[in-house]
Amino acid sequence: MNTPSVCVVIHDVAAARLTGCERVLAALHEVAPLPLTLLVVPRFHHAAPTRSFEQWLGARSGHGDELALHGHTHLDEGRPHGPLDRLRRRVYTRGEGEFWDLDEACAAARLRVGIDWFERNGWPLRGFVAPAWLLGPGAWAALRTFREFAYTATLRHLYLLPGDGRITSQAIVYSTSSAWRRRSSIAWAAVLARTLADNPVMRFELHPHDADDAGVRRSWQRGLERALRNREAATVAQLCERWRRAQPVANDADDAGTPGRSALRAD
């Protein structure tokens, strides 16, 4: 793939977060009209999707945005296994790493509900991204049984399914829940942008609150403007398909022996 690419991904797209998503979309439009990947949650925090929300998603898909499945409820309701696991699941991911501790059968059932929802609405489906990018062994096993998925993502990689091929791409992501987190995120995003300057793929992964603070908003807008000077914008599905066609992808598992395990992190 000769042309460097940039993907813009919006997480947690749900009726309850739609106002924030639309603020992010408006701020993106100030930079440039772009094809986007929207990570859609079927029953965000157990709330059923409204018909108006489904119509909104259909319109976005019809205008060229990609809709990808983003969990089922976006809630991790299991019990942590010890202090480190509690830190990861209750503090670091704020109890939203839904697919971290599911067994294969439970993960498969939730994936099937999402697939059926996409099919009922006539939306193309190519990708699944777990909430907080946390994919445990059961979820990995379940994911590989579905032909509907061409890719998944972690914080540091894109994985081409059903095999183990992966594209290294550290996501640029912000944490906005406090002033110190916002300042740290802005500084870290600048470091990442410099680090990724020569990487073939750059990902801006935004959340519904990422247009609320002026400093955070300016940070990713300016970063995206710089990226677009020499990168082609694409949805994640488009990028993965181009990459698959253009070149072989490394099939090495990571140091832990499970595809994606070393890359499992959260916002």
C-alpha positions in Angstrom: 0.0 0.0 0.0 1.9 3.0 -1.3 -0.2 5.9 0.1 0.0 6.5 3.8 -3.5 6.4 5.4 -5.4 8.0 8.2 -8.6 6.6 9.8 -11.0 8.5 12.0 -13.0 6.3 14.3 -15.9 7.5 16.6 -16.5 5.2 19.6 -19.6 4.6 21.7 -22.1 5.6 19.0 -25.5 5.1 20.7 -28.7 7.0 21.1 -27.7 8.1 24.6 -24.5 9.6 23.3 -25.8 10.9 20.0 -25.6 14.6 21.0 -21.9 14.3 21.8 -21.3 12.3 18.7 -22.8 15.0 16.6 -20.6 17.6 18.2 -17.6 15.5 17.3 -18.9 15.2 13.7 -19.4 18.9 13.4 -15.8 19.5 14.7 -14.5 17.0 12.1 -16.4 18.7 9.4 -14.5 21.9 10.3 -11.4 20.1 9.3 -12.5 18.3 6.1 -15.3 16.0 4.9 -14.0 12.5 5.7 -15.2 8.9 5.5 -15.6 7.8 9.1 -15.9 4.5 11.0 -18.7 4.7 13.6 -18.5 2.1 16.4 -22.1 1.3 17.1 -23.4 -0.3 20.3 -26.7 -2.2 19.9 -27.9 -1.9 23.5 -25.8 0.7 25.1 -26.0 0.2 28.9 -29.0 -2.1 28.2 -31.1 0.6 26.4 -32.8 -0.5 23.3 -32.0 1.5 20.1 -34.7 3.9 19.0 -36.0 3.9 15.5 -34.9 7.5 14.9 -31.3 6.5 16.0 -31.4 3.5 13.5 -32.6 5.9 10.8 -29.7 8.2 11.6 -27.2 5.4 11.4 -28.7 4.3 8.0 -28.3 7.8 6.7 -24.6 7.9 7.8 -24.0 4.5 6.2 -25.8 5.7 3.0 -23.5 8.7 2.8 -20.3 6.6 3.0 -19.5 6.1 6.6 -18.7 2.6 7.9 -20.7 1.2 10.7 -18.8 -1.3 12.9 -20.1 -3.4 15.8 -18.9 -2.2 19.2 -19.9 -4.7 21.8 -23.4 -5.4 23.0 -24.1 -3.3 26.1 -20.7 -1.7 26.6 -20.7 -2.9 30.2 -18.4 -5.4 32.0 -20.7 -6.9 34.6 -18.5 -9.8 35.6 -16.4 -10.1 38.8 -12.7 -9.1 38.7 -10.1 -11.8 39.5 -7.8 -10.1 42.0 -6.4 -6.6 42.5 -4.8 -6.1 39.1 -7.8 -7.3 37.2 -10.0 -5.0 39.3 -7.7 -2.1 38.5 -8.0 -2.8 34.8 -11.8 -3.5 34.8 -13.2 -1.1 37.4 -10.7 1.8 37.3 -8.8 1.9 34.0 -11.8 1.0 31.8 -14.5 2.3 34.3 -16.4 -1.0 34.1 -16.9 -1.0 30.3 -14.5 -3.7 29.1 -17.5 -5.9 28.2 -15.6 -8.6 26.2 -12.6 -9.1 28.4 -13.9 -11.9 30.7 -16.6 -13.6 28.6 -16.4 -17.2 27.7 -16.6 -18.2 24.1 -20.3 -19.1 24.2 -21.4 -15.8 25.9 -19.2 -13.7 23.5 -20.6 -15.5 20.5 -24.2 -14.9 21.6 -23.5 -11.2 22.0 -21.8 -11.0 18.6 -24.8 -12.8 17.0 -27.3 -10.3 18.4 -25.2 -7.5 16.9 -24.9 -9.2 13.5 -28.7 -9.8 13.4 -29.3 -6.2 14.2 -27.1 -5.1 11.3 -28.8 -7.5 9.0 -32.3 -6.3 10.0 -31.4 -2.8 9.2 -29.5 -3.7 5.9 -26.2 -2.2 7.1 -22.9 -3.6 5.7 -20.8 -5.2 8.5 -17.1 -5.8 8.3 -15.6 -4.9 11.6 -15.9 -5.6 15.4 -14.1 -3.5 18.0 -14.5 -4.5 21.6 -15.4 -1.8 24.2 -12.1 -0.4 25.6 -10.3 -2.5 23.0 -10.4 -5.4 25.6 -10.6 -8.8 23.9 -10.2 -11.8 26.2 -9.4 -15.4 25.0 -13.1 -16.4 24.9 -14.0 -13.3 22.8 -11.0 -14.0 20.4 -12.2 -17.6 19.9 -15.8 -16.5 19.3 -14.8 -13.7 16.9 -12.9 -16.1 14.6 -16.0 -18.3 14.1 -18.0 -15.5 12.3 -17.4 -14.9 8.6 -19.1 -11.5 8.8 -16.0 -9.9 10.4 -13.0 -8.9 8.2 -11.1 -7.1 11.0 -10.9 -6.3 14.7 -8.8 -3.7 16.5 -6.9 -3.2 19.7 -5.2 0.0 20.9 -2.0 -0.8 19.1 -3.0 -3.0 16.1 -5.6 -3.8 13.4 -6.1 -7.5 12.9 -7.2 -9.0 9.6 -9.7 -11.8 10.2 -10.0 -14.8 10.2 -6.2 -15.2 10.4 -3.6 -13.5 12.6 -2.4 -10.9 10.1 -2.0 -7.5 11.8 -1.2 -3.9 11.0 0.7 -2.0 13.6 -1.0 1.3 14.3 -1.1 2.9 17.8 -4.4 4.8 18.2 -4.3 8.4 19.1 -6.9 8.7 21.8 -7.9 11.2 24.5 -9.1 10.9 28.1 -11.3 13.8 29.1 -12.8 13.0 32.5 -10.6 15.4 34.4 -8.4 18.4 33.8 -5.1 16.5 34.4 -6.3 13.7 32.1 -7.0 16.2 29.4 -3.6 17.9 29.7 -1.9 14.5 29.7 -3.8 13.3 26.7 -2.9 16.4 24.7 0.8 16.0 25.5 0.7 12.3 24.7 -1.1 12.8 21.5 1.6 15.2 20.3 4.3 12.6 21.2 2.4 9.9 19.4 1.8 12.0 16.3 5.6 12.5 16.0 6.3 8.8 16.7 3.8 7.8 14.0 4.9 10.3 11.3 6.5 7.5 9.2 3.9 4.8 10.1 1.8 3.8 7.1 -1.4 4.0 9.1 -2.5 6.6 11.6 -5.7 6.3 13.6 -7.6 9.1 15.4 -10.0 7.3 17.8 -12.5 9.8 19.2 -15.2 9.5 21.9 -18.5 11.5 22.2 -16.9 14.0 24.8 -13.9 14.8 22.7 -15.4 17.9 21.2 -16.5 19.4 24.6 -13.2 20.8 25.8 -11.6 23.4 23.5 -8.0 22.3 24.1 -8.7 18.6 23.4 -10.8 19.6 20.3 -8.0 21.8 18.9 -5.4 19.1 19.6 -7.0 16.4 17.4 -8.3 18.9 14.8 -4.7 20.2 14.2 -3.3 16.7 14.3 -5.8 15.5 11.7 -5.1 18.6 9.6 -1.4 17.8 9.6 -2.1 14.1 8.8 -4.2 14.9 5.8 -1.4 16.8 4.2 0.2 13.6 3.1 -2.3 10.9 4.0 -5.4 9.5 2.4 -8.5 9.3 4.6 -10.2 5.9 4.7 -12.6 3.9 6.8 -11.0 1.1 8.7 -12.8 -1.5 6.5 -11.4 0.3 3.4 -7.9 0.4 4.8 -7.9 -3.3 5.8 -9.2 -4.4 2.4 -6.5 -2.3 0.6 -3.8 -3.6 2.9 -5.0 -7.2 2.3 -4.8 -6.8 -1.4 -1.5 -4.9 -1.6 0.9 -6.8 0.6 1.3 -9.8 2.9 0.8 -9.0 6.6 2.9 -10.4 9.5 1.2 -13.5 11.0 3.4 -13.6 14.2 1.6 -13.9 17.5 2.7 -11.6 20.2 5.0 -12.4 23.1 2.2 -13.7 25.2 1.3 -16.3 22.6 -2.3 -15.1 22.0 -3.0 -12.9 19.0 -3.6 -9.4 20.3 -2.9 -10.1 24.0 0.0 -7.8 24.3 -2.0 -5.0 22.7 -5.0 -5.2 25.0 -5.3 -1.8 26.7 -8.1 0.7 27.4 -8.6 4.4 27.1 
